[in-house]
């Protein structure tokens, strides 16, 4: 009942939430990736996004900050892709599948054009498992956040229409 009383609250646009979700997912994902690389869970260093650039700045805190921001920007595009294709899906499975598809695209299709990234089979098993888990969790984070908010906004619209008809 409490929800129905607050129907006139202003909600953020779903597109804005998608952009914020993408940015947060990219930043958190890259920071977790740096953490996992530091503690030897993965041999893939997230700073490989900076491979085309020259300079020692890539090795320090500035490299981590710039790489993290770049992953955030790329992740906005990924979140928008989910928004346009799967936002209406209600199951958390779709987010996991989305993350797995991103993993497959990255490590089986795009790896030749990414400097410093090898075929996934050239890495140890711990790295492979860690990366698969990262991408599935990443997809779930993006997918669940966007789909949940979509369903929530649909609910509020339905309540608003019911109140206008009464």
N, CA and C atoms as a LAMMPS dump frame, in Angstrom:
ITEM: TIMESTEP
0
ITEM: NUMBER OF ATOMS
498
ITEM: BOX BOUNDS ff ff ff
-5.0000000000000000e+02 5.0000000000000000e+02
-5.0000000000000000e+02 5.0000000000000000e+02
-5.0000000000000000e+02 5.0000000000000000e+02
ITEM: ATOMS id mol type element x y z
1 1 1 N 0.813 -1.2 0
2 1 2 C 0 0 0
3 1 3 C 0.856 1.265 0
4 2 1 N 1.959 1.215 0.696
5 2 2 C 2.842 2.386 0.786
6 2 3 C 3.346 2.798 -0.591
7 3 1 N 3.62 1.808 -1.439
8 3 2 C 4.105 2.105 -2.788
9 3 3 C 3.071 2.9 -3.569
10 4 1 N 1.813 2.49 -3.46
11 4 2 C 0.764 3.147 -4.222
12 4 3 C 0.572 4.605 -3.81
13 5 1 N 0.887 4.941 -2.574
14 5 2 C 0.718 6.311 -2.1
15 5 3 C 1.776 7.24 -2.692
16 6 1 N 2.908 6.695 -3.072
17 6 2 C 4.013 7.513 -3.575
18 6 3 C 4.101 7.514 -5.098
19 7 1 N 2.985 7.358 -5.779
20 7 2 C 2.974 7.254 -7.233
21 7 3 C 3.486 8.525 -7.891
22 8 1 N 3.248 9.654 -7.309
23 8 2 C 3.618 10.917 -7.938
24 8 3 C 5.084 11.283 -7.755
25 9 1 N 5.89 10.402 -7.16
26 9 2 C 7.32 10.665 -7.016
27 9 3 C 7.967 10.73 -8.394
28 10 1 N 8.972 11.554 -8.521
29 10 2 C 9.683 11.657 -9.785
30 10 3 C 10.726 10.552 -9.862
31 11 1 N 10.796 9.899 -11.012
32 11 2 C 11.758 8.832 -11.231
33 11 3 C 12.748 9.253 -12.3
34 12 1 N 13.953 8.757 -12.164
35 12 2 C 14.969 9.038 -13.162
36 12 3 C 14.631 8.256 -14.424
37 13 1 N 14.914 8.848 -15.55
38 13 2 C 14.711 8.231 -16.843
39 13 3 C 15.502 6.927 -16.914
40 14 1 N 14.933 5.891 -17.533
41 14 2 C 15.602 4.599 -17.636
42 14 3 C 16.903 4.701 -18.428
43 15 1 N 16.95 5.561 -19.421
44 15 2 C 18.177 5.736 -20.204
45 15 3 C 19.287 6.316 -19.32
46 16 1 N 18.954 7.268 -18.467
47 16 2 C 19.948 7.829 -17.548
48 16 3 C 20.45 6.758 -16.576
49 17 1 N 19.545 5.958 -16.073
50 17 2 C 19.929 4.872 -15.169
51 17 3 C 20.804 3.841 -15.874
52 18 1 N 20.53 3.595 -17.137
53 18 2 C 21.346 2.662 -17.909
54 18 3 C 22.767 3.186 -18.049
55 19 1 N 22.906 4.461 -18.331
56 19 2 C 24.232 5.074 -18.466
57 19 3 C 24.987 5.016 -17.144
58 20 1 N 24.307 5.336 -16.063
59 20 2 C 24.946 5.282 -14.744
60 20 3 C 25.315 3.841 -14.399
61 21 1 N 24.426 2.899 -14.688
62 21 2 C 24.706 1.487 -14.425
63 21 3 C 25.936 1.028 -15.205
64 22 1 N 26.019 1.403 -16.462
65 22 2 C 27.172 1.037 -17.275
66 22 3 C 28.466 1.613 -16.728
67 23 1 N 28.432 2.873 -16.356
68 23 2 C 29.622 3.524 -15.814
69 23 3 C 30.079 2.843 -14.523
70 24 1 N 29.143 2.602 -13.628
71 24 2 C 29.468 1.96 -12.352
72 24 3 C 29.969 0.535 -12.582
73 25 1 N 29.332 -0.201 -13.481
74 25 2 C 29.759 -1.575 -13.766
75 25 3 C 31.18 -1.602 -14.318
76 26 1 N 31.504 -0.677 -15.202
77 26 2 C 32.849 -0.622 -15.767
78 26 3 C 33.898 -0.256 -14.741
79 27 1 N 33.579 0.722 -13.914
80 27 2 C 34.533 1.152 -12.891
81 27 3 C 34.742 0.051 -11.85
82 28 1 N 33.642 -0.5 -11.33
83 28 2 C 33.77 -1.579 -10.337
84 28 3 C 34.446 -2.81 -10.93
85 29 1 N 34.051 -3.168 -12.145
86 29 2 C 34.633 -4.333 -12.786
87 29 3 C 36.131 -4.198 -12.998
88 30 1 N 36.564 -3.02 -13.423
89 30 2 C 38.006 -2.837 -13.645
90 30 3 C 38.766 -2.807 -12.323
91 31 1 N 38.203 -2.201 -11.302
92 31 2 C 38.876 -2.196 -10
93 31 3 C 38.978 -3.605 -9.417
94 32 1 N 37.927 -4.399 -9.589
95 32 2 C 37.986 -5.793 -9.151
96 32 3 C 39.016 -6.55 -9.981
97 33 1 N 39.095 -6.231 -11.268
98 33 2 C 40.097 -6.857 -12.127
99 33 3 C 41.519 -6.53 -11.689
100 34 1 N 41.767 -5.262 -11.319
101 34 2 C 43.091 -4.883 -10.806
102 34 3 C 43.392 -5.63 -9.505
103 35 1 N 42.392 -5.736 -8.662
104 35 2 C 42.552 -6.463 -7.399
105 35 3 C 42.898 -7.931 -7.676
106 36 1 N 42.141 -8.558 -8.571
107 36 2 C 42.359 -9.972 -8.886
108 36 3 C 43.729 -10.19 -9.526
109 37 1 N 44.158 -9.256 -10.354
110 37 2 C 45.482 -9.387 -10.971
111 37 3 C 46.587 -9.215 -9.928
112 38 1 N 46.392 -8.284 -9.027
113 38 2 C 47.379 -8.051 -7.979
114 38 3 C 47.563 -9.29 -7.113
115 39 1 N 46.469 -9.976 -6.818
116 39 2 C 46.531 -11.156 -5.962
117 39 3 C 46.618 -12.464 -6.754
118 40 1 N 47.004 -12.35 -8.024
119 40 2 C 47.327 -13.506 -8.883
120 40 3 C 46.154 -14.446 -9.16
121 41 1 N 44.923 -13.914 -9.153
122 41 2 C 43.785 -14.726 -9.565
123 41 3 C 43.687 -14.789 -11.081
124 42 1 N 44.254 -13.788 -11.742
125 42 2 C 44.229 -13.731 -13.198
126 42 3 C 45.556 -13.187 -13.708
127 43 1 N 45.978 -13.712 -14.842
128 43 2 C 47.192 -13.213 -15.472
129 43 3 C 46.898 -12.025 -16.387
130 44 1 N 45.635 -11.735 -16.615
131 44 2 C 45.247 -10.653 -17.515
132 44 3 C 45.143 -9.368 -16.71
133 45 1 N 46.037 -8.446 -17.008
134 45 2 C 46.063 -7.172 -16.306
135 45 3 C 45.086 -6.213 -16.984
136 46 1 N 44.158 -5.613 -16.23
137 46 2 C 43.208 -4.692 -16.838
138 46 3 C 43.861 -3.486 -17.526
139 47 1 N 45.116 -3.205 -17.223
140 47 2 C 45.744 -2.057 -17.892
141 47 3 C 46.124 -2.362 -19.341
142 48 1 N 45.765 -3.546 -19.85
143 48 2 C 46.056 -3.841 -21.247
144 48 3 C 45.294 -2.916 -22.193
145 49 1 N 44.278 -2.251 -21.686
146 49 2 C 43.556 -1.272 -22.5
147 49 3 C 44.469 -0.093 -22.863
148 50 1 N 45.525 0.092 -22.086
149 50 2 C 46.46 1.193 -22.334
150 50 3 C 47.649 0.769 -23.197
151 51 1 N 47.662 -0.462 -23.694
152 51 2 C 48.787 -0.982 -24.475
153 51 3 C 49.154 -0.107 -25.682
154 52 1 N 48.206 0.483 -26.392
155 52 2 C 48.584 1.306 -27.554
156 52 3 C 49.33 2.596 -27.186
157 53 1 N 49.299 2.989 -25.933
158 53 2 C 49.917 4.242 -25.506
159 53 3 C 51.336 4.007 -25.006
160 54 1 N 52.176 5.015 -25.183
161 54 2 C 53.566 4.957 -24.734
162 54 3 C 53.716 5.712 -23.414
163 55 1 N 54.694 5.316 -22.623
164 55 2 C 55.003 6.065 -21.414
165 55 3 C 54.979 5.22 -20.163
166 56 1 N 55.73 5.685 -19.196
167 56 2 C 55.794 4.979 -17.916
168 56 3 C 54.609 5.314 -17.017
169 57 1 N 53.842 6.324 -17.36
170 57 2 C 52.693 6.714 -16.565
171 57 3 C 51.685 5.574 -16.449
172 58 1 N 51.704 4.636 -17.419
173 58 2 C 50.763 3.508 -17.406
174 58 3 C 50.974 2.587 -16.211
175 59 1 N 52.179 2.581 -15.668
176 59 2 C 52.516 1.65 -14.592
177 59 3 C 52.053 2.116 -13.214
178 60 1 N 51.757 3.383 -13.049
179 60 2 C 51.412 3.912 -11.725
180 60 3 C 49.924 4.125 -11.536
181 61 1 N 49.616 4.952 -10.556
182 61 2 C 48.223 5.222 -10.209
183 61 3 C 47.482 5.91 -11.35
184 62 1 N 48.175 6.737 -12.136
185 62 2 C 47.521 7.418 -13.254
186 62 3 C 47.029 6.406 -14.294
187 63 1 N 47.819 5.382 -14.538
188 63 2 C 47.399 4.329 -15.46
189 63 3 C 46.161 3.611 -14.973
190 64 1 N 46.102 3.352 -13.681
191 64 2 C 44.925 2.682 -13.104
192 64 3 C 43.691 3.566 -13.237
193 65 1 N 43.832 4.85 -12.945
194 65 2 C 42.687 5.775 -13.028
195 65 3 C 42.191 5.898 -14.463
196 66 1 N 43.104 6.092 -15.405
197 66 2 C 42.698 6.252 -16.804
198 66 3 C 42.097 4.959 -17.347
199 67 1 N 42.703 3.833 -17.03
200 67 2 C 42.148 2.545 -17.481
201 67 3 C 40.756 2.328 -16.9
202 68 1 N 40.581 2.65 -15.643
203 68 2 C 39.279 2.487 -14.994
204 68 3 C 38.22 3.359 -15.654
205 69 1 N 38.56 4.598 -15.957
206 69 2 C 37.613 5.488 -16.63
207 69 3 C 37.297 5.004 -18.042
208 70 1 N 38.301 4.503 -18.751
209 70 2 C 38.063 3.962 -20.098
210 70 3 C 37.118 2.764 -20.048
211 71 1 N 37.316 1.892 -19.07
212 71 2 C 36.403 0.752 -18.92
213 71 3 C 34.991 1.234 -18.574
214 72 1 N 34.894 2.292 -17.801
215 72 2 C 33.577 2.847 -17.488
216 72 3 C 32.872 3.353 -18.734
217 73 1 N 33.614 4.033 -19.604
218 73 2 C 33.022 4.56 -20.84
219 73 3 C 32.614 3.423 -21.773
220 74 1 N 33.485 2.439 -21.924
221 74 2 C 33.155 1.28 -22.771
222 74 3 C 31.938 0.55 -22.206
223 75 1 N 31.862 0.472 -20.904
224 75 2 C 30.77 -0.225 -20.253
225 75 3 C 29.432 0.493 -20.444
226 76 1 N 29.464 1.791 -20.615
227 76 2 C 28.223 2.522 -20.923
228 76 3 C 27.654 2.006 -22.241
229 77 1 N 28.513 1.815 -23.23
230 77 2 C 28.077 1.29 -24.527
231 77 3 C 27.499 -0.119 -24.362
232 78 1 N 28.158 -0.936 -23.54
233 78 2 C 27.68 -2.305 -23.292
234 78 3 C 26.309 -2.266 -22.609
235 79 1 N 26.133 -1.387 -21.637
236 79 2 C 24.848 -1.272 -20.941
237 79 3 C 23.753 -0.802 -21.898
238 80 1 N 24.087 0.114 -22.787
239 80 2 C 23.105 0.565 -23.778
240 80 3 C 22.724 -0.572 -24.72
241 81 1 N 23.676 -1.413 -25.043
242 81 2 C 23.384 -2.588 -25.872
243 81 3 C 22.381 -3.494 -25.152
244 82 1 N 22.589 -3.716 -23.865
245 82 2 C 21.634 -4.518 -23.091
246 82 3 C 20.27 -3.82 -23.06
247 83 1 N 20.271 -2.525 -22.854
248 83 2 C 19.028 -1.752 -22.791
249 83 3 C 18.214 -1.938 -24.074
250 84 1 N 18.873 -1.831 -25.225
251 84 2 C 18.154 -1.907 -26.49
252 84 3 C 17.749 -3.327 -26.878
253 85 1 N 18.397 -4.328 -26.314
254 85 2 C 18.099 -5.699 -26.731
255 85 3 C 17.337 -6.52 -25.699
256 86 1 N 17.655 -6.386 -24.423
257 86 2 C 17.145 -7.335 -23.432
258 86 3 C 16.465 -6.704 -22.211
259 87 1 N 16.193 -5.431 -22.206
260 87 2 C 15.689 -4.789 -20.987
261 87 3 C 14.354 -5.358 -20.512
262 88 1 N 13.577 -5.943 -21.398
263 88 2 C 12.255 -6.45 -21.027
264 88 3 C 12.296 -7.851 -20.419
265 89 1 N 13.45 -8.473 -20.423
266 89 2 C 13.581 -9.824 -19.88
267 89 3 C 13.547 -9.775 -18.35
268 90 1 N 12.807 -10.692 -17.752
269 90 2 C 12.624 -10.674 -16.304
270 90 3 C 13.6 -11.567 -15.551
271 91 1 N 14.201 -12.522 -16.208
272 91 2 C 15.042 -13.492 -15.523
273 91 3 C 16.491 -13.016 -15.411
274 92 1 N 17.105 -13.362 -14.296
275 92 2 C 18.51 -13.026 -14.06
276 92 3 C 19.421 -13.807 -15.009
277 93 1 N 18.912 -14.891 -15.549
278 93 2 C 19.674 -15.73 -16.475
279 93 3 C 20.107 -14.92 -17.7
280 94 1 N 19.268 -13.997 -18.156
281 94 2 C 19.6 -13.21 -19.343
282 94 3 C 20.841 -12.352 -19.112
283 95 1 N 21.015 -11.852 -17.915
284 95 2 C 22.221 -11.095 -17.603
285 95 3 C 23.453 -11.981 -17.627
286 96 1 N 23.326 -13.194 -17.083
287 96 2 C 24.445 -14.137 -17.094
288 96 3 C 24.805 -14.538 -18.524
289 97 1 N 23.796 -14.783 -19.335
290 97 2 C 24.038 -15.126 -20.741
291 97 3 C 24.684 -13.947 -21.463
292 98 1 N 24.222 -12.754 -21.18
293 98 2 C 24.798 -11.545 -21.778
294 98 3 C 26.277 -11.434 -21.423
295 99 1 N 26.624 -11.64 -20.166
296 99 2 C 28.023 -11.603 -19.74
297 99 3 C 28.851 -12.687 -20.411
298 100 1 N 28.281 -13.891 -20.527
299 100 2 C 28.993 -14.988 -21.184
300 100 3 C 29.225 -14.688 -22.663
301 101 1 N 28.248 -14.073 -23.306
302 101 2 C 28.406 -13.704 -24.723
303 101 3 C 29.502 -12.651 -24.884
304 102 1 N 29.565 -11.697 -23.977
305 102 2 C 30.64 -10.7 -24.03
306 102 3 C 31.997 -11.384 -23.878
307 103 1 N 32.094 -12.323 -22.94
308 103 2 C 33.325 -13.086 -22.754
309 103 3 C 33.714 -13.795 -24.047
310 104 1 N 32.761 -14.499 -24.648
311 104 2 C 33.038 -15.241 -25.875
312 104 3 C 33.461 -14.315 -27.008
313 105 1 N 32.784 -13.192 -27.148
314 105 2 C 33.166 -12.224 -28.184
315 105 3 C 34.584 -11.701 -27.967
316 106 1 N 34.887 -11.366 -26.746
317 106 2 C 36.191 -10.782 -26.441
318 106 3 C 37.322 -11.776 -26.649
319 107 1 N 37.168 -12.984 -26.116
320 107 2 C 38.266 -13.94 -26.118
321 107 3 C 38.297 -14.892 -27.313
322 108 1 N 37.243 -14.917 -28.119
323 108 2 C 37.25 -15.796 -29.285
324 108 3 C 37.153 -15.04 -30.605
325 109 1 N 36.688 -13.796 -30.569
326 109 2 C 36.529 -13.032 -31.804
327 109 3 C 37.447 -11.811 -31.839
328 110 1 N 37.433 -11.018 -30.786
329 110 2 C 38.15 -9.745 -30.794
330 110 3 C 39.591 -9.793 -30.303
331 111 1 N 40.025 -10.914 -29.741
332 111 2 C 41.367 -10.965 -29.161
333 111 3 C 42.488 -10.591 -30.145
334 112 1 N 42.36 -10.868 -31.461
335 112 2 C 43.478 -10.497 -32.345
336 112 3 C 43.687 -8.989 -32.489
337 113 1 N 42.648 -8.21 -32.279
338 113 2 C 42.796 -6.763 -32.453
339 113 3 C 43.078 -6.037 -31.138
340 114 1 N 43.149 -6.782 -30.046
341 114 2 C 43.442 -6.173 -28.743
342 114 3 C 44.891 -6.496 -28.381
343 115 1 N 45.756 -5.478 -28.391
344 115 2 C 47.168 -5.731 -28.073
345 115 3 C 47.335 -6.268 -26.65
346 116 1 N 48.131 -7.305 -26.506
347 116 2 C 48.414 -7.866 -25.195
348 116 3 C 47.45 -8.938 -24.744
349 117 1 N 46.444 -9.245 -25.554
350 117 2 C 45.467 -10.275 -25.19
351 117 3 C 45.671 -11.489 -26.083
352 118 1 N 45.878 -12.645 -25.466
353 118 2 C 46.06 -13.898 -26.195
354 118 3 C 44.756 -14.677 -26.234
355 119 1 N 44.789 -15.794 -26.979
356 119 2 C 43.649 -16.693 -26.945
357 119 3 C 43.477 -17.168 -25.508
358 120 1 N 42.246 -17.373 -25.109
359 120 2 C 41.968 -17.727 -23.716
360 120 3 C 42.641 -19.041 -23.322
361 121 1 N 42.832 -19.956 -24.255
362 121 2 C 43.424 -21.262 -23.943
363 121 3 C 44.906 -21.168 -23.593
364 122 1 N 45.534 -20.027 -23.865
365 122 2 C 46.956 -19.865 -23.549
366 122 3 C 47.178 -19.428 -22.105
367 123 1 N 46.096 -19.203 -21.387
368 123 2 C 46.185 -18.778 -19.99
369 123 3 C 45.953 -19.974 -19.071
370 124 1 N 46.429 -19.877 -17.817
371 124 2 C 46.175 -20.959 -16.853
372 124 3 C 44.683 -21.085 -16.523
373 125 1 N 44.303 -22.243 -16.012
374 125 2 C 42.902 -22.52 -15.692
375 125 3 C 42.33 -21.506 -14.7
376 126 1 N 43.113 -21.108 -13.707
377 126 2 C 42.625 -20.123 -12.731
378 126 3 C 42.243 -18.811 -13.415
379 127 1 N 43.034 -18.366 -14.368
380 127 2 C 42.722 -17.144 -15.115
381 127 3 C 41.44 -17.312 -15.921
382 128 1 N 41.291 -18.45 -16.578
383 128 2 C 40.092 -18.688 -17.396
384 128 3 C 38.84 -18.678 -16.523
385 129 1 N 38.877 -19.398 -15.426
386 129 2 C 37.716 -19.463 -14.524
387 129 3 C 37.41 -18.078 -13.95
388 130 1 N 38.447 -17.369 -13.537
389 130 2 C 38.254 -16.032 -12.974
390 130 3 C 37.619 -15.099 -14
391 131 1 N 38.112 -15.114 -15.214
392 131 2 C 37.575 -14.226 -16.26
393 131 3 C 36.13 -14.59 -16.613
394 132 1 N 35.834 -15.872 -16.726
395 132 2 C 34.454 -16.284 -17.016
396 132 3 C 33.526 -15.793 -15.91
397 133 1 N 33.938 -15.984 -14.662
398 133 2 C 33.115 -15.535 -13.529
399 133 3 C 32.936 -14.019 -13.529
400 134 1 N 34.015 -13.296 -13.81
401 134 2 C 33.919 -11.827 -13.879
402 134 3 C 32.883 -11.387 -14.903
403 135 1 N 32.955 -11.959 -16.082
404 135 2 C 32.047 -11.522 -17.141
405 135 3 C 30.605 -11.925 -16.859
406 136 1 N 30.408 -13.08 -16.266
407 136 2 C 29.033 -13.475 -15.909
408 136 3 C 28.484 -12.541 -14.833
409 137 1 N 29.281 -12.242 -13.82
410 137 2 C 28.826 -11.296 -12.78
411 137 3 C 28.6 -9.901 -13.346
412 138 1 N 29.471 -9.487 -14.237
413 138 2 C 29.323 -8.186 -14.904
414 138 3 C 27.993 -8.134 -15.665
415 139 1 N 27.701 -9.197 -16.416
416 139 2 C 26.446 -9.248 -17.158
417 139 3 C 25.235 -9.267 -16.246
418 140 1 N 25.34 -10 -15.144
419 140 2 C 24.232 -10.029 -14.185
420 140 3 C 24.02 -8.654 -13.568
421 141 1 N 25.1 -7.975 -13.217
422 141 2 C 24.985 -6.641 -12.631
423 141 3 C 24.262 -5.697 -13.585
424 142 1 N 24.711 -5.658 -14.816
425 142 2 C 24.091 -4.77 -15.803
426 142 3 C 22.663 -5.224 -16.102
427 143 1 N 22.504 -6.506 -16.387
428 143 2 C 21.197 -7.017 -16.777
429 143 3 C 20.144 -6.876 -15.698
430 144 1 N 20.493 -7.261 -14.494
431 144 2 C 19.511 -7.191 -13.414
432 144 3 C 19.162 -5.732 -13.092
433 145 1 N 20.158 -4.872 -13.078
434 145 2 C 19.903 -3.465 -12.762
435 145 3 C 18.958 -2.829 -13.777
436 146 1 N 19.221 -3.05 -15.041
437 146 2 C 18.404 -2.432 -16.088
438 146 3 C 17.019 -3.074 -16.15
439 147 1 N 16.956 -4.395 -16.123
440 147 2 C 15.665 -5.079 -16.218
441 147 3 C 14.787 -4.788 -15.001
442 148 1 N 15.398 -4.77 -13.826
443 148 2 C 14.631 -4.464 -12.616
444 148 3 C 14.029 -3.065 -12.709
445 149 1 N 14.828 -2.104 -13.106
446 149 2 C 14.338 -0.734 -13.186
447 149 3 C 13.269 -0.595 -14.269
448 150 1 N 13.432 -1.315 -15.369
449 150 2 C 12.41 -1.302 -16.421
450 150 3 C 11.086 -1.835 -15.867
451 151 1 N 11.141 -2.979 -15.178
452 151 2 C 9.93 -3.559 -14.606
453 151 3 C 9.303 -2.633 -13.562
454 152 1 N 10.158 -1.988 -12.781
455 152 2 C 9.675 -1.063 -11.758
456 152 3 C 8.958 0.124 -12.392
457 153 1 N 9.523 0.665 -13.453
458 153 2 C 8.88 1.797 -14.122
459 153 3 C 7.579 1.38 -14.796
460 154 1 N 7.534 0.165 -15.322
461 154 2 C 6.287 -0.345 -15.89
462 154 3 C 5.216 -0.459 -14.807
463 155 1 N 5.603 -0.9 -13.64
464 155 2 C 4.682 -1.01 -12.509
465 155 3 C 4.115 0.363 -12.137
466 156 1 N 4.993 1.353 -12.037
467 156 2 C 4.543 2.691 -11.662
468 156 3 C 3.611 3.291 -12.711
469 157 1 N 3.902 3.035 -13.975
470 157 2 C 3.024 3.526 -15.039
471 157 3 C 1.637 2.886 -14.937
472 158 1 N 1.614 1.597 -14.639
473 158 2 C 0.344 0.88 -14.489
474 158 3 C -0.461 1.466 -13.329
475 159 1 N 0.193 1.713 -12.206
476 159 2 C -0.488 2.289 -11.033
477 159 3 C -1.012 3.688 -11.367
478 160 1 N -0.198 4.463 -12.049
479 160 2 C -0.596 5.823 -12.41
480 160 3 C -1.829 5.807 -13.312
481 161 1 N -1.842 4.881 -14.294
482 161 2 C -3.007 4.762 -15.18
483 161 3 C -4.242 4.317 -14.422
484 162 1 N -4.088 3.406 -13.487
485 162 2 C -5.223 2.927 -12.694
486 162 3 C -5.791 4.056 -11.845
487 163 1 N -4.931 4.901 -11.297
488 163 2 C -5.403 6.008 -10.479
489 163 3 C -6.115 7.066 -11.323
490 164 1 N -5.627 7.27 -12.543
491 164 2 C -6.279 8.249 -13.418
492 164 3 C -7.655 7.776 -13.873
493 165 1 N -7.816 6.464 -14.025
494 165 2 C -9.101 5.913 -14.437
495 165 3 C -10.124 5.924 -13.303
496 166 1 N -9.632 5.93 -12.048
497 166 2 C -10.545 5.886 -10.899
498 166 3 C -11.178 7.207 -10.63
